[in-house]
Amino acid sequence: MARCPDCNKFVSYDTDQEPEVDVDIDEDGQVTGSIRIFDACSECGTELRETTLDISEDMSEACEGHLAEDATEPPAKFVVQTRGGESKVWKNVANLTPFDSETDAEVALAGLVKAEGIEYRIEPVEGDEGGVEHSLSVEAEEITRDEKKVKGKTVYVVTVKLSVKCDCSPAFEAEATWTDEVAASDLEGLS
C-alpha cells in the first residue's frame, strides 16, 4: 500500500499497467532499448512508483544475410543515352559507355551537353540486378508483466517478444524473446 497524492489516502497498487517499451536495432543486429514498468493507484490511476529496465539482445545470428556487411554493390556499369534531332529517338552513345558510376557518366557528359545542347539520360546496364541494401527495424510485441513470489517477496517478470524485419524482403522476419525480473520493492516512488 502507498499514499496516493491525488486521492490523499492509502491505496493498493494497480499492477496491471502496460509496460512502455522503446527498442531500436543497429545495422549489426544488436537490439537495445528500455522498458518502463510502473504501479498506479488502484483508485484513480495516478502513477505511484516505477523502474526502467535496459533491453539488450544480440540478434545478429538470426539476421544473418540482412546485416550491413551483407549489402551488395549497385550496378557496376551505366549506359548513357542521348536524344537526337527531331526524331526524339534514344540511342546509346557507344564511345562514352560503360561507366563505373552514375557520377562518372555525369562528369563525362558535362562538356558534351554544354557544347551541343543535347538531352541525355543515364541508366544501369540491362541485366544488372542492382544493389541490395539492408535496413533492419524492430518492434516490441506481446509484452507481458507477471508476478511471482520469491522468498515471500513480489518479483515482476517482464517478457517482450522482439520482431525484426528487413526492408529488402517482406518475407524476412526474425524473432527473439527478451525476459528480465525486478523486485517490486526496487520500484522507485514518484513524487
N, C-alpha and C positions, 0 to 999 in steps of 0.2 A: 504494500500500500504506500501511497505517496500523497502529498498535499498538492492539489491542483490549484494553481494561482487564479484560474478563471472561475472555477466553481467555489473556491475558498473553503474547501473541505477535504478530508481524507477520502481517497477513491482507490479502487483497484485499477490495475493496468489492463488496457486492451492490447493484447499481444498479437492480434490478427491483422496487423498493418502490413501492407505490401512493401517489401524492401525496395529501395531506389537503387538502380544499377546503372553504372556508366562504364562501358567497355570499349576498347579500341584494339586493333591488330596492326602490327607493323609489317613491312614487306618481307620480313624473315619468319613470319608465322608466330610471333610472340604476342599473346593476348595479355593486356594489362588493363587495370581499371580499379573501380571501387564499388562496394555495395554498402549502403547505409541502412541499418535497421534501427527501428525506434519503437518505443512503447508510448501509447497515448492514454489519456484519461478515458475511462470507460463511460463516463457521464457525458462529456462534451467534445471529446476528440482532440483536445489540446495535447501536443507532443510534450512528454514529460522527461524522457531520457532517450539517449541514442548512443550508437557507436558506428564506426566505419571500418570495414574490413578491406584489405587490399587483395585484389584478384591478380593472379599471375599464373598463366597456363602456357606451356610450350606446345604449340600445335604444328610445328614445322614438319614433323613426320607425316601427319595427316594431310598437310597441304603440299606435299611433295609434288613437283610438276607445276605448281602455281605460285611459287615464290619469285621474288625479284630476280634471283640468279637464273631462273628458268625462262626469262623473256628471250625472245628471238629478235634478230635484227629486222628492220624493214626491208622492202625490196632493194636489192643491191644496184639495180640499173634503172635509168629513166630514159624514156623516149621523148624527144622534142618534136612537136608537130606545129606546122605553120599553116595559115590560111592564105591562099594566093589569089590575087586579082578578083574579078567579079564572080568567078565560079564558086568561091567560098568552099572549095574542096580542101579538106585537111590532108596534108601529106607529111610524111616523115622527112626530116632534114638529115639525110644519111651521113653527111660529113660532120655532124655535131653530136651524134649519138654513138654509143650509150654513155651516160654519166653515172658516177657513183652515188650522187645525191641530187636532190632537187635544187639545193643551193648551188652546186656546181653548174647545173644546167642554166639557172638564172644568171649567173655571172657570165657564162659563155655567150648568152644571148643578148646581154645588155647592150653591147656595141652594135650588133646587127639590128636590133629593134630600133634603136635611135637613128641609125643611118638610113634604113629603108622603110621605117614606119610600118612594119608588118605586125600582124597579130600572131600569138602563139599560145600553146598550152603544153604542159608537161605531165606525162602520165607514166605510171610504172610499166615496165616491160611486160607484155602479155605472158601469162603463165606463172608469173611470180605470185605466190600466195600472200605475200605481205608479212609484216612482223606481228608478233603476238606479245602484247603487254599484259601483265597480270596486276590486278588491283583487288586486294582482299578486303572484305568487310565482315564484321562480326555483329551478331545480335544475341542478346541475352533472352532466353526463352525458358519457360517452365521454372520460374523462380519459386522456391518453397522455403518456408521457415517453420521448422518443427521444434518442439520442446522435448527434452528428456531430463531425467533426474540422475545426477551423478553424486553419490555420497550425500544425498539429501539436498543438493543444490540444483537449481534450474539452469540448464545449459540450452542455448539456442543452436540448432543445427541449420545452417543455410546452404542450400544447394541451387546451383544455376546451370542450366543446360546452355552451352555455347554453340552457336551455329555459324559456321564460316562459309562464305560464298566468294566466288571469283567472277569478275565481270567478263572474263574470256569465254565462259561457258555456263549457260543456265543450268546445266545438268550437274555441275560440280557442287558438292556440299560436304563439309567435314563437321563432325560434332565431337564435343567433349563435355564431360560433366565436372564442374568445379564444386568442391564442398569445403566448408570451414565451420568451426564451432567457436562460440564465445559464451562465457558465463553471464547470466542475467545480471549478476552483481557488478560486472565490468562496464555496464552501460552507464554513461555519464549523465547526470541531471542537467536539464536545460533550465535556464533562469529567465 
